[in-house]
């Protein structure tokens, strides 16, 4: 299980979100609907409590808590930026 943050995603977080060096960004799973894909990822500034997977990109730490990694099912998650939006890709 791996968390990857691309340079373009980091640029988006720093430029559009105002994320600064030394901050921590939590990636979490949230319920969005009862449809075909009922869960999605969310992102927020937060402090780790029980981080299960982390990635450091230019002094910014991205992490997922142990209670959220079930959604990854042992896969790698790549956070990228396409156009104006953050995208999540499994591999």
Order of alpha helices (4+ residues) and beta strands (2+ residues): beta-alpha-beta-beta-beta-beta-beta-beta
